[in-house]
Amino acid sequence: MSTLTGETAEAEAPAAEPPAAGGGVRRVLGRLGSPAVRTRLGTLGGVVILAVLFWRLGTGAFVDGVRRIDATTLAAALGIGLVTTVLSAWRWALVARGIGIRLPFGAAVADYYRALFLNAALPGGVLGDVHRAVRHGQDAGDLGRGVRAVVLERTAGQLALFAAGGAVLLTMPSPVRDQMRAAAPLAGLGLVGACAVVLALRMNRAEAGRRARAVRGMLGEARQALFSRTTAPGVLVSSVVVLAGYVAMFVLAADVAGAGASVAELLPLALLALLAMSLPLNVGGWGPREGVAAWAFGAAGLGAGRGLTVAVVYGVLSLAASLPGAVVLVARWYVATRNRRTADPAQLVPQARRTEEARLTEAARLTEAARPAGEPLPRPPVPTAAGADRQGPVVRIPAQPSEVRSEKYAPKESARLARSSLPFSAVPSEGRPMTPESV
């Protein structure tokens, strides 16, 4: 009997190992797919790209690009950045209004400048967008819609970039025109398949699963925010002008770097560099842009080193154009600090008390809802002094009887007289000393 039990245990032991191993693999993959790990991997990828470029082309291109920038170039970059930021903020406000949340235009411009500065100053290149999405959602009282508004606004810009880039790279001479024409049929089939999926979801009005309903809801919200009659014209115009501003910044950088190429020659190269910037492998926007620019300029016969210099100048000009965001960041931090210091404690205490009362009321309501019908309410715990042992016995001291004030239980007059007639009574009489003669 014991032998059979041992064989059964040995046979079952290997079968229990694969789930544990599979669980470990899933945990590892889950950690690798977390936002923090993806950000670190993207930053590492950008650092590796820059290291390879500086190793192959030297640091002279970087130093030469920074040395060529003057005050006039910085002023032009600030002007271009003002136009692109204001129109991007307008697009954001239109998208937010399309999904039903309010976003004032002035606040949108300030928040967009701050996001651009954080994107350029912090690793990952998207932390500023994450910050403005969360802050807008918290201010509007709907975090989900605030995040979706930023995602849809960025999606509108990317769609404009992909459409313009595809049209230009397919028609104008560029290092990738042949590859683009070869891949165009596959891209067209993929677009047709995506449209078919969207139509199938719209035609299927029957009850579907939670995921299908969520996808249908997101598609409906995207249509309302980007393609409705009230938002589509503004989103289209702002996206086109913003993209034109980015291309103008690249042309300005090429002119400063001394590329010596016409705008028609620089347009495909600029769009390639902008498409590379959308890859999540960068350090504040640096990395893929410099690599693609060096390769594209080298393939176009303009020199890989010249392409790296143009990309470096573009990065410095973009950072300079986002510097008003640093002013917004410091100003808001100062205002918040001053408000905290000048806040009246007498106004903060009632607010904290109301918050605590609301929390206790909500907790009592949830407890009452969870209590089964007919079950008596639990007795409240006896409060103990701070630092006392909560596990010891609780001693209840009965309350002392209060003085009887009712006339019903007052002593009778006859009893009072009888008591006063006793020998050596303890009741003083007319303030005289108590002696046997006074009795």
C-alpha positions as CSV (number, residue, x, y, z in Angstrom):
1,M,0.0,0.0,0.0
2,S,2.8,2.4,0.9
3,T,4.7,1.5,-2.2
4,L,1.7,2.3,-4.4
5,T,1.3,5.6,-2.6
6,G,5.0,6.4,-3.1
7,E,4.8,5.6,-6.9
8,T,1.7,7.8,-7.1
9,A,3.5,10.7,-5.4
10,E,6.5,10.3,-7.7
11,A,4.2,10.3,-10.7
12,E,2.4,13.4,-9.6
13,A,5.5,15.4,-8.6
14,P,6.7,16.1,-12.2
15,A,3.2,17.1,-13.3
16,A,3.2,19.9,-10.7
17,E,6.4,21.5,-11.9
18,P,5.3,22.9,-15.3
19,P,2.6,25.2,-13.9
20,A,5.2,26.7,-11.5
21,A,7.7,27.2,-14.3
22,G,5.0,28.7,-16.6
23,G,3.9,31.0,-13.7
24,G,7.5,32.1,-13.3
25,V,7.8,32.8,-17.0
26,R,4.6,34.8,-16.9
27,R,5.8,36.8,-14.0
28,V,9.1,37.6,-15.8
29,L,7.3,38.6,-18.9
30,G,4.9,40.7,-16.9
31,R,7.8,42.6,-15.3
32,L,9.4,43.1,-18.6
33,G,6.2,44.5,-20.0
34,S,5.7,47.0,-17.2
35,P,5.9,50.7,-18.1
36,A,9.0,51.3,-15.8
37,V,11.0,48.5,-17.5
38,R,9.9,49.6,-21.0
39,T,11.1,53.2,-20.2
40,R,14.4,51.9,-19.0
41,L,14.9,49.7,-22.0
42,G,14.0,52.6,-24.3
43,T,16.5,54.8,-22.6
44,L,19.1,52.1,-22.8
45,G,18.4,51.7,-26.6
46,G,18.8,55.5,-27.2
47,V,22.1,55.5,-25.2
48,V,23.4,52.6,-27.3
49,I,22.4,54.3,-30.6
50,L,24.2,57.5,-29.6
51,A,27.3,55.7,-28.4
52,V,27.6,53.8,-31.7
53,L,27.1,57.1,-33.7
54,F,29.8,58.9,-31.7
55,W,32.1,55.9,-31.9
56,R,31.8,55.7,-35.7
57,L,31.5,59.4,-36.6
58,G,33.2,61.0,-33.6
59,T,32.0,63.8,-31.4
60,G,33.1,66.5,-33.9
61,A,29.6,66.6,-35.5
62,F,27.9,67.2,-32.1
63,V,30.4,70.0,-31.2
64,D,30.2,71.6,-34.6
65,G,26.4,71.6,-34.6
66,V,26.2,73.3,-31.2
67,R,28.8,75.9,-32.2
68,R,26.9,76.9,-35.3
69,I,23.8,78.0,-33.3
70,D,23.4,81.8,-32.7
71,A,20.9,84.1,-31.2
72,T,19.0,84.6,-34.5
73,T,18.6,80.9,-34.9
74,L,17.3,80.5,-31.3
75,A,14.8,83.3,-31.9
76,A,13.5,81.6,-35.1
77,A,13.2,78.3,-33.2
78,L,11.2,80.0,-30.4
79,G,8.9,81.5,-33.0
80,I,8.3,78.2,-34.8
81,G,7.9,76.5,-31.4
82,L,5.2,79.1,-30.4
83,V,3.2,78.4,-33.5
84,T,3.4,74.6,-33.2
85,T,2.7,74.6,-29.4
86,V,-0.4,76.9,-29.6
87,L,-1.9,74.9,-32.5
88,S,-1.1,71.6,-30.7
89,A,-2.8,72.9,-27.5
90,W,-5.8,74.0,-29.6
91,R,-6.0,70.5,-31.1
92,W,-5.9,69.0,-27.5
93,A,-8.7,71.3,-26.4
94,L,-10.8,70.3,-29.4
95,V,-10.3,66.6,-28.7
96,A,-11.1,67.0,-25.0
97,R,-14.3,68.9,-25.8
98,G,-15.2,66.1,-28.3
99,I,-15.2,63.5,-25.6
100,G,-17.0,65.6,-23.1
101,I,-14.5,67.3,-20.8
102,R,-13.6,70.9,-20.5
103,L,-10.2,72.3,-21.1
104,P,-9.5,76.1,-21.2
105,F,-7.3,77.2,-24.1
106,G,-4.9,79.2,-21.9
107,A,-4.4,76.3,-19.5
108,A,-3.9,73.9,-22.5
109,V,-1.1,76.1,-23.9
110,A,0.7,76.3,-20.6
111,D,0.3,72.5,-19.9
112,Y,1.5,71.7,-23.4
113,Y,4.6,73.9,-23.0
114,R,5.4,72.1,-19.7
115,A,4.9,68.7,-21.3
116,L,7.2,69.5,-24.2
117,F,9.9,70.6,-21.8
118,L,9.5,67.5,-19.7
119,N,9.6,65.3,-22.8
120,A,12.9,66.9,-23.9
121,A,14.5,66.9,-20.4
122,L,13.5,63.5,-19.1
123,P,14.3,60.0,-20.5
124,G,11.7,58.2,-22.5
125,G,10.4,61.2,-24.4
126,V,6.8,60.8,-23.3
127,L,6.8,61.5,-19.5
128,G,5.6,65.1,-20.2
129,D,2.6,63.8,-22.0
130,V,1.9,61.3,-19.2
131,H,2.1,64.2,-16.7
132,R,-0.3,66.4,-18.6
133,A,-2.7,63.5,-19.1
134,V,-2.9,62.7,-15.4
135,R,-3.1,66.3,-14.3
136,H,-5.9,67.1,-16.7
137,G,-7.8,64.1,-15.7
138,Q,-7.5,64.9,-12.0
139,D,-8.5,68.6,-12.6
140,A,-11.5,67.5,-14.7
141,G,-12.6,64.9,-12.2
142,D,-12.3,62.0,-14.8
143,L,-8.9,60.5,-15.0
144,G,-9.8,58.0,-17.7
145,R,-11.2,60.7,-20.1
146,G,-8.2,62.9,-19.4
147,V,-5.8,60.2,-20.4
148,R,-7.8,59.3,-23.5
149,A,-7.9,62.9,-24.6
150,V,-4.1,63.1,-24.6
151,V,-3.8,59.7,-26.3
152,L,-6.3,60.7,-29.0
153,E,-4.6,64.1,-29.5
154,R,-1.2,62.4,-30.0
155,T,-2.8,59.9,-32.3
156,A,-4.1,62.7,-34.5
157,G,-0.6,64.1,-34.9
158,Q,0.8,60.6,-35.6
159,L,-1.8,60.0,-38.2
160,A,-1.0,63.2,-40.0
161,L,2.7,62.3,-39.9
162,F,2.1,58.8,-41.3
163,A,-0.2,60.1,-44.1
164,A,2.2,62.9,-45.1
165,G,5.2,60.7,-44.8
166,G,3.7,57.9,-46.9
167,A,2.7,60.3,-49.6
168,V,6.0,62.1,-49.8
169,L,8.2,59.0,-49.5
170,L,6.2,57.2,-52.3
171,T,6.3,60.1,-54.8
172,M,9.5,62.1,-54.1
173,P,13.1,60.9,-54.5
174,S,14.4,59.4,-51.2
175,P,16.6,56.6,-50.0
176,V,13.6,54.5,-49.2
177,R,11.3,55.2,-52.2
178,D,11.8,51.7,-53.8
179,Q,11.2,50.0,-50.4
180,M,8.1,52.1,-49.8
181,R,6.7,51.2,-53.2
182,A,7.3,47.5,-52.6
183,A,5.6,47.7,-49.1
184,A,2.7,49.8,-50.2
185,P,0.5,46.9,-51.3
186,L,0.9,45.1,-48.0
187,A,0.2,48.3,-46.1
188,G,-2.9,48.8,-48.2
189,L,-4.2,45.3,-47.4
190,G,-3.6,45.9,-43.7
191,L,-5.6,49.2,-43.9
192,V,-8.4,47.4,-45.7
193,G,-8.4,44.7,-43.0
194,A,-8.5,47.3,-40.2
195,C,-11.5,49.0,-41.9
196,A,-13.3,45.6,-42.2
197,V,-12.8,45.0,-38.4
198,V,-14.2,48.4,-37.6
199,L,-17.3,47.8,-39.8
200,A,-17.8,44.4,-38.3
201,L,-17.8,45.9,-34.8
202,R,-20.3,48.6,-35.9
203,M,-22.6,46.1,-37.6
204,N,-22.6,43.6,-34.6
205,R,-25.2,45.2,-32.3
206,A,-25.8,42.0,-30.4
207,E,-24.6,41.6,-26.8
208,A,-20.9,40.9,-27.0
209,G,-18.2,40.3,-24.4
210,R,-16.7,43.0,-22.2
211,R,-13.6,43.4,-24.5
212,A,-15.7,43.8,-27.6
213,R,-17.9,46.4,-25.9
214,A,-14.7,48.3,-24.7
215,V,-13.2,48.3,-28.2
216,R,-16.5,49.5,-29.6
217,G,-16.7,52.2,-27.0
218,M,-13.1,53.4,-27.7
219,L,-13.8,53.5,-31.5
220,G,-17.0,55.5,-30.9
221,E,-15.1,58.0,-28.7
222,A,-12.3,58.3,-31.2
223,R,-14.8,59.0,-34.0
224,Q,-16.5,61.6,-31.9
225,A,-13.2,63.3,-30.9
226,L,-11.4,63.2,-34.2
227,F,-13.9,62.8,-37.1
228,S,-17.1,64.5,-36.0
229,R,-18.3,67.7,-37.8
230,T,-17.4,69.9,-34.9
231,T,-13.8,68.7,-34.3
232,A,-12.5,67.2,-37.6
233,P,-11.8,70.5,-39.4
234,G,-9.9,72.0,-36.5
235,V,-8.0,68.8,-35.8
236,L,-7.0,68.5,-39.5
237,V,-5.8,72.1,-39.9
238,S,-3.9,72.1,-36.6
239,S,-2.2,68.7,-37.4
240,V,-1.1,69.9,-40.9
241,V,0.3,73.2,-39.6
242,V,2.1,71.5,-36.7
243,L,3.7,69.1,-39.0
244,A,4.7,71.9,-41.4
245,G,6.3,73.6,-38.3
246,Y,8.3,70.5,-37.5
247,V,9.6,70.3,-41.1
248,A,10.4,74.0,-41.1
249,M,12.5,73.5,-37.9
250,F,14.4,70.6,-39.6
251,V,15.0,72.8,-42.7
252,L,16.3,75.6,-40.4
253,A,18.6,73.1,-38.7
254,A,19.9,71.9,-42.1
255,D,20.6,75.5,-43.1
256,V,22.5,76.2,-39.9
257,A,24.5,73.0,-40.3
258,G,25.4,73.9,-43.8
259,A,23.8,70.9,-45.6
260,G,23.6,72.8,-48.9
261,A,20.4,71.0,-50.1
262,S,17.1,72.3,-51.3
263,V,13.8,72.1,-49.5
264,A,12.7,69.4,-52.0
265,E,15.7,67.3,-51.1
266,L,15.4,67.8,-47.4
267,L,11.6,67.1,-47.2
268,P,11.8,63.3,-47.4
269,L,14.8,63.2,-45.1
270,A,13.0,65.4,-42.6
271,L,10.0,63.1,-42.6
272,L,12.2,60.1,-42.1
273,A,13.8,61.7,-39.1
274,L,10.4,62.7,-37.7
275,L,9.1,59.1,-38.1
276,A,12.2,57.8,-36.3
277,M,11.4,60.1,-33.4
278,S,8.1,58.2,-32.8
279,L,10.1,55.1,-31.8
280,P,10.2,54.5,-28.0
281,L,14.0,54.1,-28.0
282,N,15.3,57.5,-27.1
283,V,16.8,59.7,-24.3
284,G,14.6,62.8,-24.3
285,G,14.1,62.4,-28.1
286,W,17.7,61.7,-28.9
287,G,18.8,58.4,-30.4
288,P,16.8,57.1,-33.4
289,R,16.5,60.6,-34.9
290,E,20.3,61.0,-35.1
291,G,20.8,57.5,-36.4
292,V,18.2,57.7,-39.2
293,A,19.4,61.2,-40.2
294,A,23.0,60.0,-40.4
295,W,21.9,57.1,-42.6
296,A,19.5,59.0,-44.8
297,F,22.0,61.9,-45.5
298,G,24.7,59.3,-46.3
299,A,22.4,57.4,-48.6
300,A,21.3,60.7,-50.3
301,G,25.0,61.6,-50.9
302,L,25.1,64.5,-48.4
303,G,27.4,62.8,-45.9
304,A,26.5,60.8,-42.7
305,G,28.4,63.3,-40.6
306,R,26.4,66.2,-42.0
307,G,23.2,64.3,-41.2
308,L,24.3,63.8,-37.6
309,T,25.1,67.5,-37.3
310,V,21.6,68.4,-38.7
311,A,20.0,66.1,-36.2
312,V,22.0,67.5,-33.3
313,V,21.1,71.1,-34.3
314,Y,17.4,70.1,-34.6
315,G,17.5,68.6,-31.1
316,V,19.1,71.7,-29.6
317,L,16.6,74.0,-31.3
318,S,13.7,71.8,-30.2
319,L,14.9,72.0,-26.6
320,A,15.2,75.8,-26.9
321,A,11.7,76.0,-28.3
322,S,10.4,74.2,-25.2
323,L,12.1,76.4,-22.6
324,P,8.9,78.4,-21.9
325,G,7.7,75.1,-20.4
326,A,10.4,75.4,-17.7
327,V,9.1,78.9,-16.9
328,V,5.6,77.4,-16.5
329,L,6.9,74.6,-14.3
330,V,8.8,76.9,-12.0
331,A,5.9,79.5,-11.8
332,R,3.3,76.8,-10.9
333,W,5.6,75.3,-8.3
334,Y,6.1,78.7,-6.7
335,V,2.4,79.5,-6.7
336,A,1.6,76.1,-5.1
337,T,4.2,76.5,-2.5
338,R,3.0,80.0,-1.6
339,N,-0.6,78.9,-1.3
340,R,0.4,76.1,1.1
341,R,2.4,78.5,3.3
342,T,-0.4,81.2,3.4
343,A,-3.2,78.7,3.9
344,D,-5.2,79.5,7.1
345,P,-5.1,76.5,9.5
346,A,-8.5,77.5,10.9
347,Q,-9.9,76.8,7.4
348,L,-8.0,73.5,7.0
349,V,-9.3,72.0,10.2
350,P,-13.0,72.1,9.4
351,Q,-12.3,70.8,5.9
352,A,-10.3,67.8,7.3
353,R,-13.1,67.2,9.9
354,R,-15.8,67.2,7.1
355,T,-13.7,64.8,5.1
356,E,-13.3,62.5,8.1
357,E,-17.0,62.6,8.9
358,A,-17.8,61.8,5.3
359,R,-15.4,58.8,5.4
360,L,-16.9,57.5,8.6
361,T,-20.5,57.9,7.2
362,E,-19.6,56.0,4.1
363,A,-17.9,53.2,6.1
364,A,-21.0,52.9,8.3
365,R,-23.3,52.8,5.2
366,L,-21.1,50.0,3.7
367,T,-21.1,48.1,6.9
368,E,-24.9,48.3,7.2
369,A,-25.3,47.2,3.6
370,A,-23.0,44.2,4.2
371,R,-24.7,43.1,7.4
372,P,-27.2,40.2,7.0
373,A,-30.8,40.9,7.7
374,G,-31.8,40.2,11.4
375,E,-28.2,40.2,12.7
376,P,-27.8,42.6,15.6
377,L,-25.4,45.5,15.2
378,P,-21.9,44.9,16.7
379,R,-21.1,46.7,20.0
380,P,-18.7,49.6,19.5
381,P,-15.2,49.0,20.9
382,V,-14.3,50.6,24.2
383,P,-11.7,53.3,23.6
384,T,-8.5,52.8,25.4
385,A,-5.8,55.3,26.3
386,A,-2.8,55.7,24.0
387,G,-0.1,53.2,24.8
388,A,-2.4,50.9,26.9
389,D,-2.4,47.2,26.3
390,R,-5.4,46.5,24.1
391,Q,-5.4,42.8,24.8
392,G,-5.9,43.1,28.6
393,P,-9.3,42.8,30.4
394,V,-11.6,45.8,30.4
395,V,-12.8,46.8,33.9
396,R,-16.1,48.6,33.9
397,I,-16.6,50.9,37.0
398,P,-20.3,51.5,37.7
399,A,-21.3,55.1,37.8
400,Q,-21.8,56.7,41.2
401,P,-25.4,57.4,42.1
402,S,-26.1,61.1,41.7
403,E,-27.8,63.1,44.4
404,V,-31.5,62.5,44.7
405,R,-33.3,65.7,43.9
406,S,-36.9,64.3,43.5
407,E,-39.3,65.3,46.2
408,K,-40.8,61.8,46.1
409,Y,-37.6,60.3,47.6
410,A,-36.8,63.2,50.0
411,P,-36.8,62.3,53.8
412,K,-40.1,62.9,55.6
413,E,-40.6,65.7,58.1
414,S,-41.4,63.3,60.9
415,A,-38.2,61.3,60.3
416,R,-36.2,64.5,60.3
417,L,-37.7,65.6,63.6
418,A,-37.2,62.2,65.2
419,R,-33.6,62.1,64.1
420,S,-32.9,65.5,65.5
421,S,-34.4,64.4,68.9
422,L,-31.9,61.6,69.3
423,P,-29.2,62.1,72.0
424,F,-26.0,63.6,70.8
425,S,-27.4,64.4,67.4
426,A,-24.8,65.4,64.8
427,V,-27.1,68.1,63.5
428,P,-26.1,71.5,64.8
429,S,-28.8,73.7,66.3
430,E,-28.8,77.5,65.7
431,G,-25.1,77.5,65.4
432,R,-24.5,76.6,69.1
433,P,-22.0,73.9,70.2
434,M,-23.3,70.4,70.6
435,T,-23.4,69.6,74.3
436,P,-25.5,67.3,76.4
437,E,-27.3,70.3,77.8
438,S,-28.4,71.5,74.4
439,V,-30.2,68.2,73.7
